[in-house]
Amino acid sequence: MNFGSDNTSGVAPRIMEGLMAANAGHARSYGADDLTKAVEARIREVFEAPEARVFLVTSGTAANALSCALLTNPWEAIFCHRNAHIEEDECGAPEFFSDGAKLVLVEGEDAKMTPETLAQKIGHTGAAIHNIQRGMVSITNSTEFGTVYTAQEVRALCDVAKAHDLPVHMDGARFANALVRLDVSPAEMTWKAGVDVLSFGGTKNGCMGVEAVVIFDPARAQEFELRRKRAGQLMSKHRYLAAQMLAYLEEGYWLELARHANAMADKLSQGLAALPSVRLLHPVQSNGVFVALPRHLHCKLMAEGAYYYLWPFDQDLETGDPEELISARLVCSWSTTAQEVGAFLDHLGGQSASQAAFSEA
């Protein structure tokens, strides 16, 4: 019953097979190998963007931080939601790699900016030389609270950014989970809506460790190539990054993995919602479930082997009213099974909860 993070799951079988196949023989280094050329072509095809440039890196932090550095000067602002990953979980990497750009935080329910909150925040910057200047906008999709921006919502935010001549980055560490929730294409979710650079995630959705930075304007590519090298992200045995991403994209495997993770989150949330002592905190639109449970139920679940994170982390389970609601984050992955979800719900509320989740199965 492990719902700690999609980072904690193993490598999906076809991706591991791709790595093993890539391990045979020799290949050119530093991205000059055939697998890298193939994955670059495949990503252009997936995104209907024949001119896009594609760069593989090892982590979401590298993808986001280098993307922000590409689009921002040190005296400029990176507009993002208050709960964006680049704000809460990157240890200052976007500021560091951009040589000091300032994160300017935008409000909005369920970790989503609105055009109004974004426009208001942009309007309060750049008035004089004494102020931080307007730099770029970063959108996280899916968000840190498991919610999803529709293509129309992405376009509306991009329209605000473009009205101020600002480029837009999308943190897509869980892009696949957002995409499969919506009936749109990858292109409609990104460059057709106004996104300039995408951090396209693989690690959280079954890969061993690879992300792709997709730059839809090739004129920006040379600078990114140099920044990637300077940051230590141009890997010598680059074929192992490419092999993961190529297997990930083959025959829609990435979408299959994300659909499964989302489906398990749906089942989990349906079972939780059937319990009177449980409160869902945000809409469940991808593979994360944010929930409040009485303290005594958390203690019971953890004693019986459930693993997940309290959210925020610093809440106290040891002391206090047993009935006090304590919030938590439960994340499903490509490898989460219906049995795990059912067992968790059975431990929590008896068979009624799991029956509510799986009555349509």
ABEGO torsion letter per residue (X at the ends): XBAABAAABBBBAAAAAAAAAAABEBBBBGGABAAAAAAAAAAAAAAGBAABBBBBBABAAAAAAAAAAAABBAABBBBBBAABAAAAAAGGAAAAAAGGBBBBBBBEBGGBBBAAAAAAAAAABGABAABBBBABBBBBOBBAAGBBBBAAAAAAAAAAAAAAGBBBBBBAAAAAAAAAABBBBAAAABAAAGBABBBBBAAAAGBAGBBBBBBABAAAAAAAAAAAAAAGABBABAAAAAAAAAAAABGGAAAAAAAAAAAAAAAAAAAAAABAABBBABBBABABBBBBBBAAAAAAAAAAGBBBBBOBAABBAABEBAABBBBBBBBBBAABBAAAAAAAAAAAAEAAAAAAAAAAX
